[in-house]
Structures are given as C-alpha cells and as structure tokens.
Amino acid sequence: MRYRLLLYILLICGGGGLWSFAAAQDVAITTELTPSTIQIGEYAQIKMTIRTNDLDNTLLVIPQERQMGQAEMIAFEVTDTIPLQGTEVQLNALMTITSFAEGMAELPAFGVTVGGKSYFSKPLYLKVTMPEVDTTQPLKYNPIKAPVSVSLRWWEYILLVLMSPITWVVLGIVAVVLFILWYRNYKRTRPEPEVVVVPLTALETFDQTLATLRALPFDHQEEQIAYYDGLITALRSYLTEGLDLEIDELTARELAQLLQKAPYDVAPNALAQWVIHSEWVRFADTWAEPAWQDEDATTIYEVVHQLASRKEGKSL
C-alpha cells in the first residue's frame, strides 16, 4: 500500500513537470548570424525566430544601441507571421548590423517576454576584419561587397544631392552665370529711352545766336565784318520766324526803316548807331572800335526783346 501511494505521487509530480516543460516549450526564441565574419563596413544579418502561444502578450526584447558594443544596428523588421497549431504562432524577424571596429564583437542575447516570464537566445559573436590590401598595388583596395544592399527611393537620392555643399556651390555659380547672361541680353535688347527734343522758340534761338556773336574775336577787319553780318542774319531770322515777316536780303538800314513803321514803331534813333557802324565796317573799309561789339549787340538785343514783349501782349 505504501509503495502504491509513492507511485501515485511520482506519477502526479512527473505529469506536472512534463506539463510545465511542454508549456515552456510553447515560447522560444532562436537567433542566427549570417555571416559571422565581415570586413569593416560590411553588413551582417541576424535572423530571429520567435514561437509563442500568446501573441497579444508577447514582447520582444531588443538590446539598446549602447548595449550593442562595437556593432551598430542598421535596420530591423518583422518579415512574416506564421500560424502553427492552436494559438501557437511563429514570428520571423530580420536585423541588419555592421561594425567599424576590428576585432570580435559580442552581441547581447535577444529575448522575448510572455506573461511576466522572459526567454533569451544565446549570445552571438561577430568577427570584424580589416579589408585586404593588394601589396602590389597599394592604392587599389579589394572592393567591399555587402551581403545586403540598401535601395533608396528617388526622393532620397535628391535629398542626398541637396545635402552636399558642392551642390549649392554649383547651383550658385550657375545662378550667377545665368544672371550675367540675362543682364547682357537685357542691355542689348532693351529699347533706347526716347529723347524728347523741345524745339527752341524764335526768341531763344536769337538769344543763343547773339551770345555766340558776343564771344567771337573782334580784333581783325575780317572778324568785324563777319560779326556785323551775323547781327543782320540774327535779326532777319527773328523777324521771319518770330513775327512771320516775309523779308528778302534786306540790309541793316532797310531793316531799321522797316521796324520804324507801324505796327512795330521802333524809335528812329534806336538802331541808328548800329546801322552806321554796320555800313562803315562792311562797306567803307573802316576798323571798328572794340566797344562797338558789345554796344551793337545790346542794341539789337533790346529791340528784339521789345518786339517779343509786344507780341506776347498781342499788340503785334
């Protein structure tokens, strides 16, 4: 009887242990490193297989970056979820790592937590070596071939280009060159500003001519003759353009006689001295005195401006 009771106790304990072992077997995590040896900068992959019977309460424990030691994590993704028997599910995950330090890098264990219990995989070891150098050609290195290629989207390539300072330098140079070309073409093709020429009045033309005559040399007889010819021409031009008189080649005396008549009514003695000086110099071979140049120019100026004032007052 005693032996039969002991046998029942052993059966009960053994069954409980087997049930606990089977329950424990429902949760597991395994990791596989491929390849286990890389050169500096190359990629390696950690394939994770997680089996759990409580997917909603399953938490994957991934080492933090500071716990990775000499290794660096590049990417991590869950590749697929495979239903098994009952509530049991298998998760497959993939982590991409690299290292830039030569030596043996120890990777910490990855774990999974279900219902307050944690299960961990075995630690992994990644051997990192320096790239081989061709001693016959010191400047030519063997290419580093990554087992996993990272593909970029088109906009990521654009971002990489825009992040380069050289890109902005080139764009700046192109912008300056285009601006210079545009400005040169603009200067070449732009219309010339329209120059508005305001015609001079008859009185303004007379004043300019008289100012020029005053500045002429008056020392030699030829210069004196040219001066009085200029005074007569200036007076004729004003009478023709300013007063609309139809006069031909009138002499100084004839011009004076014309202006003494109505409606001009210039005083008889106003132009008398100028007429005498003009005839002496032009016809009597007489040398003029230096003071005559300014006196006669002033006489003609006063007469013409008197006529212009009367014209503005509508008396002519």
C-alpha positions as CSV (number, residue, x, y, z in Angstrom):
1,M,0.0,0.0,0.0
2,R,2.8,2.3,0.9
3,Y,4.6,1.6,-2.4
4,R,1.4,2.2,-4.4
5,L,1.0,5.6,-2.7
6,L,4.6,6.6,-3.6
7,L,4.0,5.5,-7.2
8,Y,0.9,7.8,-7.4
9,I,2.9,10.7,-6.0
10,L,5.7,10.1,-8.5
11,L,3.2,10.0,-11.4
12,I,1.5,13.2,-10.3
13,C,4.8,15.1,-9.9
14,G,6.1,13.7,-13.2
15,G,2.9,14.7,-15.0
16,G,3.1,18.2,-13.6
17,G,6.7,18.5,-14.6
18,L,6.0,17.3,-18.1
19,W,3.1,19.8,-18.4
20,S,5.3,22.7,-17.2
21,F,8.0,21.6,-19.7
22,A,5.5,21.5,-22.6
23,A,4.2,24.9,-21.6
24,A,7.7,26.2,-21.6
25,Q,8.3,24.8,-25.0
26,D,5.4,26.9,-26.3
27,V,7.6,30.0,-26.0
28,A,11.1,30.1,-27.6
29,I,13.5,32.5,-29.4
30,T,16.4,31.5,-31.6
31,T,18.9,33.7,-33.5
32,E,21.2,33.0,-36.4
33,L,24.0,35.3,-37.5
34,T,24.9,35.4,-41.3
35,P,27.8,35.8,-42.0
36,S,29.7,35.5,-38.8
37,T,32.8,37.2,-40.2
38,I,32.7,40.6,-42.1
39,Q,35.1,43.3,-43.1
40,I,34.8,46.7,-41.7
41,G,31.7,48.5,-43.0
42,E,30.1,45.4,-44.4
43,Y,26.6,44.2,-43.4
44,A,25.6,41.1,-41.5
45,Q,22.1,39.8,-40.7
46,I,20.6,38.3,-37.6
47,K,17.6,36.1,-38.3
48,M,15.2,35.7,-35.4
49,T,12.6,33.0,-35.0
50,I,10.1,33.5,-32.1
51,R,7.5,31.0,-31.2
52,T,4.7,31.9,-28.7
53,N,1.3,30.7,-27.7
54,D,0.2,34.2,-26.5
55,L,0.8,36.7,-29.3
56,D,-1.0,39.6,-27.7
57,N,1.1,39.5,-24.6
58,T,4.4,38.7,-26.3
59,L,7.1,41.4,-26.1
60,L,10.3,41.2,-28.0
61,V,13.4,42.4,-26.0
62,I,15.9,44.0,-28.4
63,P,19.2,45.3,-26.9
64,Q,19.6,49.0,-26.9
65,E,22.2,50.8,-29.0
66,R,24.6,51.2,-26.1
67,Q,24.4,47.5,-25.4
68,M,25.4,46.6,-28.9
69,G,29.0,47.2,-28.1
70,Q,31.2,47.5,-31.3
71,A,28.2,46.6,-33.6
72,E,25.7,49.1,-34.9
73,M,22.1,48.3,-35.9
74,I,21.2,49.5,-39.4
75,A,17.6,48.1,-39.8
76,F,15.1,45.9,-38.2
77,E,11.8,44.4,-39.5
78,V,9.4,41.6,-38.8
79,T,9.3,39.7,-42.0
80,D,6.3,37.4,-41.5
81,T,3.9,35.8,-39.0
82,I,3.2,32.0,-39.4
83,P,0.2,30.4,-37.6
84,L,1.1,26.9,-36.1
85,Q,-1.1,24.6,-34.0
86,G,-3.8,26.2,-31.9
87,T,-2.8,29.6,-30.5
88,E,0.9,29.0,-31.3
89,V,2.4,31.4,-33.7
90,Q,5.9,31.8,-35.2
91,L,7.3,35.2,-35.9
92,N,10.3,35.8,-38.2
93,A,12.3,39.0,-37.8
94,L,15.5,40.3,-39.5
95,M,18.0,42.7,-38.2
96,T,20.9,44.2,-40.2
97,I,24.0,45.2,-38.4
98,T,27.5,46.4,-39.2
99,S,30.7,47.3,-37.4
100,F,33.6,49.8,-37.9
101,A,35.9,48.4,-35.3
102,E,38.3,45.5,-36.0
103,G,38.0,42.5,-33.6
104,M,35.4,40.2,-32.1
105,A,32.1,41.9,-31.3
106,E,29.9,40.2,-28.8
107,L,26.2,40.7,-29.5
108,P,23.9,40.5,-26.4
109,A,21.2,38.0,-26.2
110,F,17.8,38.8,-27.7
111,G,14.8,38.0,-25.5
112,V,11.0,37.6,-25.5
113,T,8.7,38.2,-22.6
114,V,5.4,36.4,-22.2
115,G,3.1,36.8,-19.2
116,G,5.9,38.1,-17.0
117,K,8.4,35.4,-18.0
118,S,11.4,36.1,-20.1
119,Y,13.2,33.8,-22.5
120,F,16.5,34.7,-24.1
121,S,18.6,33.4,-27.0
122,K,22.3,32.6,-26.9
123,P,24.8,35.5,-27.4
124,L,26.2,35.9,-30.9
125,Y,29.8,36.8,-31.9
126,L,30.7,38.8,-35.0
127,K,34.2,38.8,-36.2
128,V,35.3,42.0,-37.9
129,T,38.4,42.2,-40.1
130,M,40.3,44.9,-42.0
131,P,39.9,44.9,-45.8
132,E,42.7,43.1,-47.6
133,V,45.2,45.3,-49.3
134,D,46.9,44.3,-52.6
135,T,50.5,44.9,-51.7
136,T,51.5,45.0,-55.4
137,Q,49.1,48.0,-55.9
138,P,48.9,49.8,-52.6
139,L,46.3,52.3,-53.7
140,K,43.9,49.7,-55.0
141,Y,41.7,48.0,-52.4
142,N,39.6,45.0,-52.8
143,P,36.0,46.0,-53.1
144,I,33.8,45.7,-50.0
145,K,30.7,43.7,-51.0
146,A,27.8,44.0,-48.7
147,P,25.6,40.9,-48.4
148,V,22.5,43.1,-48.1
149,S,22.0,46.1,-50.5
150,V,20.0,49.1,-49.2
151,S,17.9,50.5,-52.0
152,L,16.9,54.2,-51.8
153,R,13.9,55.9,-53.2
154,W,14.2,58.6,-55.8
155,W,13.5,61.5,-53.4
156,E,16.1,60.1,-51.0
157,Y,18.7,60.4,-53.8
158,I,17.6,64.1,-54.3
159,L,18.0,64.7,-50.5
160,L,21.5,63.2,-50.6
161,V,22.4,65.5,-53.5
162,L,20.9,68.6,-51.8
163,M,22.8,67.9,-48.6
164,S,26.1,68.2,-50.3
165,P,27.8,71.7,-50.1
166,I,29.2,71.1,-53.5
167,T,25.7,71.1,-54.9
168,W,24.9,74.5,-53.5
169,V,28.2,75.9,-54.8
170,V,27.5,74.6,-58.3
171,L,23.9,76.0,-58.1
172,G,25.2,79.4,-57.0
173,I,27.7,79.5,-59.9
174,V,25.0,78.5,-62.4
175,A,22.7,81.2,-61.0
176,V,25.4,83.9,-61.3
177,V,26.2,82.9,-64.8
178,L,22.5,82.9,-65.9
179,F,22.0,86.3,-64.3
180,I,25.0,87.7,-66.2
181,L,23.8,86.3,-69.5
182,W,20.3,87.6,-68.9
183,Y,21.5,91.1,-68.0
184,R,23.8,91.3,-71.0
185,N,20.9,90.2,-73.2
186,Y,18.6,92.7,-71.5
187,K,21.0,95.6,-72.0
188,R,21.4,94.6,-75.7
189,T,17.7,94.3,-76.5
190,R,16.1,96.9,-74.2
191,P,14.7,99.9,-76.2
192,E,16.6,103.1,-76.0
193,P,15.0,105.8,-74.0
194,E,13.1,108.2,-76.1
195,V,14.8,111.6,-76.2
196,V,12.2,114.3,-76.3
197,V,13.7,117.3,-78.2
198,V,11.9,120.5,-77.3
199,P,12.2,122.9,-80.2
200,L,13.5,126.4,-79.3
201,T,11.4,129.4,-79.8
202,A,12.5,132.1,-82.2
203,L,13.5,134.3,-79.3
204,E,15.5,131.5,-77.7
205,T,17.3,130.8,-81.0
206,F,18.1,134.5,-81.3
207,D,19.5,134.7,-77.8
208,Q,21.8,131.8,-78.4
209,T,23.0,133.2,-81.7
210,L,23.6,136.6,-80.1
211,A,25.6,135.0,-77.2
212,T,27.8,133.2,-79.8
213,L,28.4,136.5,-81.6
214,R,29.4,138.2,-78.4
215,A,32.1,135.5,-77.9
216,L,33.6,135.9,-81.4
217,P,37.0,137.5,-81.8
218,F,36.7,141.2,-82.8
219,D,40.3,142.2,-83.5
220,H,40.7,141.9,-87.3
221,Q,38.6,143.5,-90.0
222,E,37.5,140.2,-91.4
223,E,36.3,139.2,-87.9
224,Q,34.4,142.5,-87.6
225,I,32.7,142.1,-91.0
226,A,31.7,138.6,-90.0
227,Y,30.3,139.9,-86.7
228,Y,28.0,142.5,-88.3
229,D,26.9,140.0,-91.0
230,G,25.9,137.8,-88.1
231,L,23.9,140.5,-86.3
232,I,22.0,141.2,-89.5
233,T,21.3,137.5,-90.1
234,A,20.1,137.0,-86.5
235,L,17.7,140.0,-86.7
236,R,16.4,138.7,-90.1
237,S,15.8,135.2,-88.6
238,Y,13.8,136.5,-85.7
239,L,11.7,138.8,-87.8
240,T,11.0,135.8,-90.2
241,E,10.3,133.1,-87.5
242,G,9.1,135.2,-84.6
243,L,7.0,137.8,-86.4
244,D,6.2,135.9,-89.6
245,L,7.6,138.7,-91.9
246,E,8.4,137.9,-95.5
247,I,11.6,139.7,-96.0
248,D,14.4,139.1,-98.5
249,E,18.0,140.1,-98.3
250,L,17.4,143.4,-96.5
251,T,20.4,145.5,-95.4
252,A,20.8,146.9,-91.9
253,R,19.4,150.3,-93.0
254,E,16.4,148.6,-94.7
255,L,15.7,146.6,-91.6
256,A,15.8,149.7,-89.4
257,Q,13.4,151.5,-91.7
258,L,11.0,148.6,-91.7
259,L,10.9,148.4,-87.9
260,Q,10.3,152.2,-87.6
261,K,6.9,151.7,-89.4
262,A,3.7,150.6,-87.8
263,P,2.9,148.3,-86.1
264,Y,6.5,147.9,-84.8
265,D,7.1,151.6,-84.1
266,V,10.8,151.2,-83.0
267,A,12.3,154.6,-82.2
268,P,14.2,156.1,-85.1
269,N,17.4,156.6,-83.1
270,A,17.3,153.0,-81.5
271,L,19.0,151.4,-84.4
272,A,20.7,154.4,-86.0
273,Q,24.1,153.9,-84.3
274,W,24.1,150.1,-85.2
275,V,23.2,150.9,-88.9
276,I,26.2,153.4,-89.1
277,H,28.6,151.0,-87.6
278,S,27.5,148.2,-89.8
279,E,27.8,150.2,-93.0
280,W,31.2,151.6,-92.1
281,V,32.7,148.2,-91.3
282,R,31.1,146.3,-94.2
283,F,31.3,148.9,-97.0
284,A,33.7,151.8,-96.0
285,D,36.6,149.6,-95.0
286,T,36.6,151.1,-91.5
287,W,38.0,149.4,-88.5
288,A,35.5,149.1,-85.6
289,E,36.4,150.1,-82.1
290,P,36.4,147.2,-79.5
291,A,33.4,148.7,-77.6
292,W,31.2,148.5,-80.7
293,Q,30.9,144.8,-80.3
294,D,29.1,144.9,-77.0
295,E,27.2,148.2,-77.8
296,D,25.6,147.0,-81.0
297,A,24.8,143.5,-79.7
298,T,23.0,145.2,-76.7
299,T,21.1,147.4,-79.1
300,I,19.8,144.5,-81.2
301,Y,19.0,142.5,-78.1
302,E,16.9,145.3,-76.6
303,V,15.0,145.9,-79.9
304,V,14.2,142.2,-80.4
305,H,13.1,141.7,-76.8
306,Q,10.9,144.8,-77.0
307,L,9.2,143.3,-80.1
308,A,8.8,139.9,-78.3
309,S,7.1,141.6,-75.3
310,R,4.7,143.4,-77.6
311,K,4.0,140.1,-79.4
312,E,3.1,138.4,-76.1
313,G,0.9,141.4,-75.2
314,K,-1.0,140.9,-78.6
315,S,0.0,144.4,-79.7
316,L,1.7,142.9,-82.8
